[in-house]
Amino acid sequence: MNWDRAAVPTKSKAFRCAKQAAKRRLQQMSLPQELSLETLQSVVERERNIGITLRPADPTDDRLITGSVLFTDSHAVITYPRDASPHRKIKILCHEFAHLLFAHEQLGPVGRVPDDMARMLELLDPEMIQAQLLRRRCFDSPDELEAEVLADLLSVRLTWSSALRAATPDSFGRVFG
């Protein structure tokens, strides 16, 4: 969603707008009762009519880059830290899935990647992708706020899905089940 920045004068109003947009987007999705990360990825692929490749980044990459997405009309590559905990990985991937679900435009010097480069994206080194294409410079933009709120809603759905709780290595699911 593209907001007129002048029409969003306060952070609280911006958050309310993002929350409303995220709730609407979540309601539009066809999510099954039992949700896994793989199922969520399939839903995003189906809704956007694209393929998605998840690429763990090298631990020596820039630690400030927590997650990133580069996409064409038919393919997306999402990079996340290789050493991310299961919970952090879910949060990062949900955030990047949210950018795709909202069809946020990529910003930066590259602009839109030509669709015929989709196969090449899978072959790129994650460090090069992060360094050249995927650095986020603005964390309080409307797009980032929308993605973060939708990621929160999606990660809660994932966390409370019994399929994920059963696979959780800690006892949280057994205690609070």
C-alpha distance (Angstrom), angle and dihedral (degrees) to the residues before:
residue distance angle dihedral
M1 . . .
N2 3.77 . .
W3 3.77 112.8 .
D4 3.73 126.7 -165.3
R5 3.80 100.3 -115.2
A6 3.81 90.9 -147.2
A7 3.81 88.8 56.2
V8 3.83 91.9 57.2
P9 3.80 102.8 63.7
T10 3.80 100.5 162.2
K11 3.78 135.9 44.5
S12 3.80 91.6 -129.3
K13 3.80 91.3 53.9
A14 3.80 90.0 46.8
F15 3.79 89.9 51.8
R16 3.82 91.8 49.0
C17 3.81 90.1 50.9
A18 3.80 91.4 48.6
K19 3.80 92.0 46.8
Q20 3.81 91.8 51.1
A21 3.81 91.8 47.8
A22 3.82 91.6 47.8
K23 3.80 92.8 49.1
R24 3.82 90.8 49.3
R25 3.80 91.4 48.7
L26 3.80 92.0 48.3
Q27 3.82 90.8 50.8
Q28 3.83 90.0 51.7
M29 3.80 92.0 55.4
S30 3.79 122.8 92.7
L31 3.79 98.1 -133.2
P32 3.78 119.7 170.0
Q33 3.81 120.1 -128.0
E34 3.81 91.1 -112.5
L35 3.78 107.2 52.0
S36 3.78 129.5 -171.4
L37 3.79 129.7 177.0
E38 3.81 89.4 -108.0
T39 3.81 91.4 51.4
L40 3.80 91.3 48.3
Q41 3.81 89.9 51.0
S42 3.82 89.4 51.5
V43 3.81 90.9 50.3
V44 3.82 91.3 51.2
E45 3.81 90.8 47.1
R46 3.80 91.0 50.2
E47 3.82 95.0 45.1
R48 3.81 93.5 47.7
N49 3.83 94.4 34.4
I50 3.80 91.0 -129.9
G51 3.77 139.5 115.6
I52 3.80 118.3 -116.6
T53 3.79 127.1 -151.7
L54 3.81 118.2 -164.5
R55 3.81 112.7 -149.6
P56 3.78 122.9 -171.8
A57 3.80 110.2 -142.3
D58 3.75 122.7 -131.2
P59 3.83 114.4 -94.8
T60 3.82 89.4 -123.6
D61 3.81 92.3 60.9
D62 3.78 121.6 106.4
R63 3.82 105.3 -61.1
L64 3.80 91.3 -150.3
I65 3.79 90.7 68.2
T66 3.77 104.8 80.6
G67 3.78 100.2 168.9
S68 3.75 139.7 -12.6
V69 3.77 142.8 -180.0
L70 3.78 131.3 -152.7
F71 3.77 117.4 -175.2
T72 3.76 147.1 175.4
D73 3.79 128.1 -167.2
S74 3.81 90.7 -81.4
H75 3.80 108.1 24.8
A76 3.80 142.5 36.7
V77 3.79 132.4 -167.3
I78 3.79 116.2 -156.2
T79 3.79 117.5 -165.0
Y80 3.79 121.6 -161.4
P81 3.82 133.9 168.5
R82 3.79 111.3 -78.6
D83 3.81 90.9 -142.1
A84 3.81 96.1 49.8
S85 3.79 115.6 133.3
P86 3.83 114.7 -115.6
H87 3.82 91.0 -102.7
R88 3.82 93.4 47.9
K89 3.81 91.4 46.5
I90 3.81 89.9 53.5
K91 3.81 91.5 49.6
I92 3.82 93.3 48.0
L93 3.80 94.9 46.2
C94 3.81 91.9 46.0
H95 3.81 89.2 52.7
E96 3.81 92.3 51.6
F97 3.83 91.8 43.3
A98 3.82 87.0 52.8
H99 3.81 91.1 56.3
L100 3.81 88.0 54.0
L101 3.81 93.6 45.2
F102 3.80 91.7 51.4
A103 3.83 89.5 44.4
H104 3.79 90.3 -129.4
E105 3.77 112.3 -175.3
Q106 3.77 120.4 -116.5
L107 3.75 113.5 -111.1
G108 3.75 128.8 -154.3
P109 3.77 140.7 64.3
V110 3.78 95.8 -49.6
G111 3.79 99.7 55.8
R112 3.77 117.0 -174.5
V113 3.78 115.0 -0.7
P114 3.82 113.3 -130.1
D115 3.80 111.3 -105.3
D116 3.81 92.8 -125.0
M117 3.82 87.7 66.9
A118 3.83 92.4 65.5
R119 3.82 94.3 101.5
M120 3.79 91.0 45.8
L121 3.81 90.7 55.3
E122 3.80 89.5 66.9
L123 3.81 90.2 56.8
L124 3.79 98.1 48.8
D125 3.76 119.7 109.8
P126 3.84 108.9 -109.1
E127 3.81 90.7 -132.8
M128 3.80 91.3 57.2
I129 3.80 91.3 46.9
Q130 3.79 91.2 52.0
A131 3.77 95.4 44.0
Q132 3.78 97.1 47.1
L133 3.76 110.6 25.4
L134 3.74 117.6 16.0
R135 3.79 112.6 47.8
R136 3.74 111.6 128.8
R137 3.75 111.6 -143.8
C138 3.78 100.0 177.9
F139 3.78 120.1 52.5
D140 3.78 97.5 173.9
S141 3.78 99.9 54.1
P142 3.81 118.5 122.7
D143 3.82 90.4 -109.3
E144 3.81 92.7 52.7
L145 3.78 91.8 46.0
E146 3.81 92.0 49.9
A147 3.79 91.5 47.8
E148 3.80 91.8 48.6
V149 3.81 94.4 49.9
L150 3.81 93.2 46.5
A151 3.82 88.9 46.3
D152 3.81 88.7 54.5
L153 3.80 91.4 52.0
L154 3.81 92.8 45.9
S155 3.80 94.6 45.9
V156 3.81 90.7 51.2
R157 3.81 89.1 52.7
L158 3.80 89.8 49.5
T159 3.79 94.5 45.3
W160 3.78 93.5 50.5
S161 3.78 95.7 43.8
S162 3.78 107.5 110.8
A163 3.80 89.5 -136.6
L164 3.80 90.2 63.0
R165 3.81 95.5 37.5
A166 3.80 90.2 56.8
A167 3.81 90.0 55.3
T168 3.80 95.5 45.2
P169 3.81 110.0 116.9
D170 3.80 94.2 -145.3
S171 3.78 126.5 68.1
F172 3.81 97.2 -112.4
G173 3.80 92.9 105.1
R174 3.82 92.8 48.0
V175 3.80 93.5 47.1
F176 3.80 99.2 42.9
G177 3.84 97.3 20.8
